[in-house]
Amino acid sequence: MWLQRFIEQRCMRAGTAMLVVACSVVLSACASGPKPAKQAGQAQRGTNESGIVREVPPKAQTLYEQAVSAMAAGNALDAELRFKEFLLQYPDYPGAHVNIAIIYARQGNDKAVENSLTDALILDPQHPAALNQLGMLLRRQGRFMDAEAAYMKAVTADPEYALAHYNLGVLNELYLQRLDLALQHFERYQELGGDDEQVTKWIADLKRRLGNAQRTANVTE
């Protein structure tokens, strides 16, 4: 677990949500192979990843890792084709659908994003990365309360899923104007993801604004 969090931290510090999902999946593949769905129990503001493991052939791990590598290198078409090839052979792994959704999101194809996430969530309705990506899609569509619900499902499914806490912080601060909740989620993100200097600045700013609001309230009383 600590190794996965370290890898996610390095990806998040690079500011690329895509890489966080990709790195997490690679770690799973290298450790014990992709896990079947039915056995599964950024620092730019405004942007923004199991039970018994079935044996997976080394070929499946290699194919998935090749797809992730292409994705990380920015070769979207190659990555998409490799993920789809993987799914033809191993159709019950939602992580591949999630990464395809991320590729489509970077292309601005929200309908394709929705279809890929639907496929992932059919396989695993509690898949944290799929729920997180769904929240991002809903936020882009202006459906802020639905986005919050998706993010909350993600952190309920995995309380240590840092990116969903990050996105809840963004949503509550910029879109819902709930500064106290934004502060809570940014602080939780920091606890899980490491020392992100930009988020540290946002936390300090939120504390200042909340303090000013409280002082103003005390004066008016």
KALINGI-V928246 format. One record per backbone hydrogen bond with DSSP energy under -0.5 kcal/mol. CO is the residue of the C=O (numbers start at 1). NH is the residue of the N-H. E is the energy in kcal/mol with one decimal. If there is no record, write none. Layout:
co:CO nh:NH e:E
co:CO nh:NH e:E
//
This chain:
co:1 nh:5 e:-2.3
co:2 nh:6 e:-2.0
co:3 nh:7 e:-2.4
co:4 nh:8 e:-2.6
co:5 nh:9 e:-2.4
co:6 nh:10 e:-2.2
co:7 nh:11 e:-2.1
co:8 nh:12 e:-3.0
co:9 nh:13 e:-2.4
co:10 nh:14 e:-0.9
co:11 nh:16 e:-1.3
co:12 nh:15 e:-1.5
co:12 nh:43 e:-0.7
co:15 nh:17 e:-0.6
co:16 nh:20 e:-1.1
co:17 nh:21 e:-1.6
co:18 nh:22 e:-2.3
co:19 nh:23 e:-3.4
co:20 nh:24 e:-2.2
co:21 nh:25 e:-2.2
co:22 nh:26 e:-2.5
co:23 nh:27 e:-2.3
co:24 nh:28 e:-1.9
co:25 nh:29 e:-2.6
co:26 nh:30 e:-3.0
co:27 nh:31 e:-2.1
co:28 nh:32 e:-2.5
co:28 nh:33 e:-1.0
co:29 nh:33 e:-0.9
co:36 nh:39 e:-1.6
co:37 nh:40 e:-2.0
co:39 nh:41 e:-1.0
co:39 nh:51 e:-2.0
co:42 nh:44 e:-1.6
co:43 nh:45 e:-0.5
co:44 nh:47 e:-1.7
co:52 nh:54 e:-0.5
co:57 nh:60 e:-1.2
co:57 nh:61 e:-1.4
co:58 nh:62 e:-2.7
co:59 nh:63 e:-2.5
co:60 nh:64 e:-2.4
co:61 nh:65 e:-2.7
co:62 nh:66 e:-2.2
co:63 nh:67 e:-1.9
co:64 nh:68 e:-2.6
co:65 nh:69 e:-2.5
co:66 nh:70 e:-2.2
co:67 nh:71 e:-2.2
co:68 nh:72 e:-2.8
co:69 nh:73 e:-1.7
co:70 nh:75 e:-2.6
co:71 nh:74 e:-1.4
co:74 nh:76 e:-1.6
co:75 nh:79 e:-2.7
co:76 nh:80 e:-2.9
co:77 nh:81 e:-2.4
co:78 nh:82 e:-2.1
co:79 nh:83 e:-2.7
co:80 nh:84 e:-2.4
co:81 nh:85 e:-2.2
co:82 nh:86 e:-2.4
co:83 nh:87 e:-2.4
co:84 nh:88 e:-1.7
co:85 nh:89 e:-1.2
co:86 nh:89 e:-0.6
co:86 nh:90 e:-2.9
co:90 nh:93 e:-0.7
co:92 nh:37 e:-2.8
co:92 nh:94 e:-0.6
co:93 nh:96 e:-1.1
co:93 nh:97 e:-0.7
co:94 nh:98 e:-2.1
co:95 nh:99 e:-2.3
co:96 nh:100 e:-2.0
co:97 nh:101 e:-2.3
co:98 nh:102 e:-2.1
co:99 nh:103 e:-2.0
co:100 nh:104 e:-2.3
co:101 nh:105 e:-2.4
co:102 nh:106 e:-2.0
co:103 nh:107 e:-0.8
co:104 nh:107 e:-0.6
co:104 nh:109 e:-2.4
co:105 nh:108 e:-1.2
co:108 nh:110 e:-1.2
co:109 nh:113 e:-1.9
co:110 nh:114 e:-2.7
co:111 nh:115 e:-2.1
co:112 nh:116 e:-2.3
co:113 nh:117 e:-2.6
co:114 nh:118 e:-2.3
co:115 nh:119 e:-2.0
co:116 nh:120 e:-2.1
co:117 nh:121 e:-2.7
co:118 nh:122 e:-1.8
co:119 nh:123 e:-1.4
co:120 nh:124 e:-2.1
co:124 nh:127 e:-1.8
co:126 nh:128 e:-0.7
co:127 nh:131 e:-2.4
co:128 nh:132 e:-2.5
co:129 nh:133 e:-2.4
co:130 nh:134 e:-2.2
co:131 nh:135 e:-2.2
co:132 nh:136 e:-1.9
co:133 nh:137 e:-2.2
co:134 nh:138 e:-2.7
co:135 nh:139 e:-2.3
co:136 nh:140 e:-2.1
co:137 nh:141 e:-1.4
co:138 nh:143 e:-2.6
co:139 nh:142 e:-1.7
co:142 nh:144 e:-1.4
co:143 nh:147 e:-2.4
co:144 nh:148 e:-2.3
co:145 nh:149 e:-2.0
co:146 nh:150 e:-2.1
co:147 nh:151 e:-2.5
co:148 nh:152 e:-2.7
co:149 nh:153 e:-2.0
co:150 nh:154 e:-1.8
co:151 nh:155 e:-2.2
co:152 nh:156 e:-1.7
co:153 nh:157 e:-2.5
co:154 nh:158 e:-2.1
co:158 nh:161 e:-2.2
co:160 nh:162 e:-1.3
co:161 nh:164 e:-0.6
co:161 nh:165 e:-1.1
co:162 nh:166 e:-2.3
co:163 nh:167 e:-2.6
co:164 nh:168 e:-2.2
co:165 nh:169 e:-2.1
co:166 nh:170 e:-2.3
co:167 nh:171 e:-2.8
co:168 nh:172 e:-2.5
co:169 nh:173 e:-2.1
co:170 nh:174 e:-2.6
co:170 nh:175 e:-0.6
co:171 nh:175 e:-1.6
co:171 nh:176 e:-2.0
co:172 nh:178 e:-3.3
co:177 nh:179 e:-0.8
co:178 nh:182 e:-2.2
co:179 nh:183 e:-2.5
co:180 nh:184 e:-1.9
co:181 nh:185 e:-2.3
co:182 nh:186 e:-2.5
co:183 nh:187 e:-2.4
co:184 nh:188 e:-2.0
co:185 nh:189 e:-2.6
co:186 nh:190 e:-2.2
co:187 nh:191 e:-2.0
co:188 nh:192 e:-1.9
co:189 nh:193 e:-3.3
co:190 nh:194 e:-1.8
co:194 nh:196 e:-1.2
co:195 nh:197 e:-0.7
co:196 nh:200 e:-2.3
co:197 nh:201 e:-1.6
co:198 nh:202 e:-1.9
co:199 nh:203 e:-2.5
co:200 nh:204 e:-2.1
co:201 nh:205 e:-2.3
co:202 nh:206 e:-2.7
co:203 nh:207 e:-2.4
co:204 nh:208 e:-2.1
co:205 nh:209 e:-2.5
co:206 nh:210 e:-2.7
co:207 nh:211 e:-2.3
co:208 nh:212 e:-2.5
co:209 nh:213 e:-2.2
co:210 nh:214 e:-2.2
co:211 nh:215 e:-2.3
co:212 nh:216 e:-2.3
co:213 nh:217 e:-2.3
co:214 nh:218 e:-2.2
co:215 nh:219 e:-1.9
co:216 nh:220 e:-2.2
co:217 nh:221 e:-1.4
//
